[in-house]
Amino acid sequence: MPVGYLVSVGLAALGTLFALVPLRSLGKLSFRLGLLLNEVPIARIYWLLIWTSLAFVQGDINALGGWATVGLAFLTTAGLAVVAWRGLQARPALERAMAEALGADWRTAIDPELAARLRRHLPLARILLLPLSRRRHGVERVADISYGDAGRRNLLDLYRHRARPSGGPVLIHLHGGGYNRGRKDSQSLPLLYRLASQGWVCVSANYRLRPAAQHPDHLIDLKKVIAWVRAHGHEYGADPALLFLSGSSAGGHMASLAALTPNDPTFQPGFEDADTSVTAAVGLNGYYGNYYGQGAASSPLAYVRSDAPPFFMAHGDRDTVVPVDNARHFADKLHSVSTNPVVYAELPGAQHAFDLFHSLRFELVVDAIEAFAAWVRSREMRCML
């Protein structure tokens, strides 16, 4: 019995099972075991091929147990192929969501110069060979810029093109972690690097965490980041007039709250006069309910308004950490009230935190966000004429 081979294949099979059928009853265990394989199944297929080849070369496949393990490896590979296929289904889901919110001819409404910058093809080499790679040639990171007085929890990283062009739109991103953990250099990096490579100035910020901080402390920190960008963004080549917010999980909760409470002095103590309005908001596997036992006023639902900025939301239909019903309810409520578009896409087969890797699914989401931003910017340009 090839014990090492059996253990390796068995673990891969278990992770594949949780990727295919995430169990909400197992909560975070199901999420953690299946996350990597759900987003980058090709990496595990490579390893299964290597392990199986080595087992044959070393003569371990010479008994019933060895052949049974090969059979399990084959079934696991087939399961991973299904996972990869489900990742591809993000494309029609996103296309449908964009058409429903922006109109069937939304692409023709994008300014030709902005349309020319949109990516025509997925970066397959990166997806297939370097799905865990974070850095990108041509983009520099300016790390640990202070925006407040809370030490390392009030630091931000800024991403920009090495050519340092001026007048770039801004994206501010907030990490997730249930307001208990997380850091600024962990989530949605494929999005930040992609936009920065196209001349954007992207900001990813730390913020105060529980239990030392409570709502609305986190929101106040985000408002401080917006105020900092408005005051200092031009020093880094940004045009703070075009400011998009995005957030993952708890960061989506915070970004939504900020987008729906522009210039509210309640959440801007000591900087009440700062302009904290935003051009649009993006939520990725976001949470939109109440904050840790606090009342309805701690939820973005309490601030839904007719003049809300445009929203883009993407959520996995297999999310076991923040069930999709939560996002669907917020999107429906916002859509029923707001005069601006609400793009809401449910991603087939996606779990929580799908924005961690250069996966096929998230690269499709990145392209959709870039196209959504181009549509919003084009509309802003038309309104200025």
Disulfide bonds with the S-S distance in Angstrom:
none
